[in-house]
Amino acid sequence: MDNAPLLEFLKDKVSINNEPDLFFAFKDKIFNVEYQKILEQLIANDPPTKETINYLDKNGLTPFLAYIQSFTTNYNGLLTTI
């Protein structure tokens, strides 16, 4: 199921600072240009605070590290498939 249309509709009403878990929702969609634009808009609407940027997921990763982990996992999986 693709949530991009719903996120597009809600992007002006949602704050990543109020819902820091949203940062992690984008980690597996980072290659999707539509989701990149939505994430950029969410960040522009309410720039993340240092607390939001350093918020940890259940694996102890910050949003940035979660994106890096997702990128490397997807990249390695792509190379294996090729």
C-alpha positions as CSV (number, residue, x, y, z in Angstrom):
1,M,0.0,0.0,0.0
2,D,1.4,3.4,-1.0
3,N,0.8,6.1,1.6
4,A,2.2,8.9,-0.5
5,P,-1.1,10.5,-1.4
6,L,-2.3,10.6,2.3
7,L,1.1,12.0,3.4
8,E,0.9,14.6,0.6
9,F,-2.5,15.7,2.0
10,L,-1.3,15.8,5.6
11,K,2.2,17.3,5.1
12,D,1.1,20.9,6.0
13,K,-0.5,19.7,9.2
14,V,2.1,17.3,10.6
15,S,5.1,18.2,12.7
16,I,8.2,16.0,12.9
17,N,9.0,17.6,16.2
18,N,5.7,16.5,17.7
19,E,5.9,13.1,16.1
20,P,9.7,12.2,15.9
21,D,8.9,8.6,14.9
22,L,7.8,10.0,11.5
23,F,11.5,10.4,10.6
24,F,11.9,6.7,10.8
25,A,8.8,6.0,8.6
26,F,10.8,7.4,5.7
27,K,13.9,5.4,6.1
28,D,12.9,2.6,3.7
29,K,11.4,5.1,1.2
30,I,14.5,7.2,0.9
31,F,15.0,6.3,-2.8
32,N,11.5,7.4,-3.7
33,V,11.5,11.0,-5.0
34,E,7.9,11.5,-4.0
35,Y,8.7,10.6,-0.4
36,Q,11.9,12.7,-0.4
37,K,9.8,15.8,-1.4
38,I,7.3,15.1,1.4
39,L,10.1,14.7,3.9
40,E,11.7,17.9,2.7
41,Q,8.3,19.7,3.2
42,L,7.8,18.3,6.7
43,I,11.3,19.5,7.6
44,A,10.7,22.9,6.1
45,N,7.3,23.3,7.9
46,D,8.9,22.8,11.3
47,P,12.7,22.4,11.3
48,P,13.8,19.6,13.6
49,T,15.2,20.4,17.0
50,K,18.4,18.8,18.3
51,E,16.1,16.6,20.4
52,T,14.3,15.4,17.3
53,I,17.5,14.8,15.4
54,N,18.9,12.8,18.2
55,Y,15.7,10.8,18.9
56,L,16.4,7.1,19.0
57,D,14.4,4.3,17.5
58,K,13.9,0.8,19.1
59,N,17.3,-0.2,17.7
60,G,19.1,2.8,19.3
61,L,19.6,4.6,16.0
62,T,19.0,8.3,15.2
63,P,17.0,9.1,12.1
64,F,20.2,9.8,10.1
65,L,21.8,6.5,11.2
66,A,18.6,4.7,10.4
67,Y,18.6,6.2,6.9
68,I,22.3,5.1,6.4
69,Q,21.5,1.6,7.6
70,S,18.5,1.3,5.3
71,F,20.5,2.7,2.4
72,T,23.4,0.2,2.9
73,T,21.0,-2.7,3.4
74,N,19.0,-1.8,0.2
75,Y,22.2,-1.2,-1.8
76,N,23.7,-4.5,-0.7
77,G,20.4,-6.3,-1.5
78,L,20.4,-4.6,-5.0
79,L,23.9,-5.7,-5.7
80,T,23.1,-9.3,-4.6
81,T,20.1,-9.3,-6.9
82,I,22.2,-8.1,-9.9
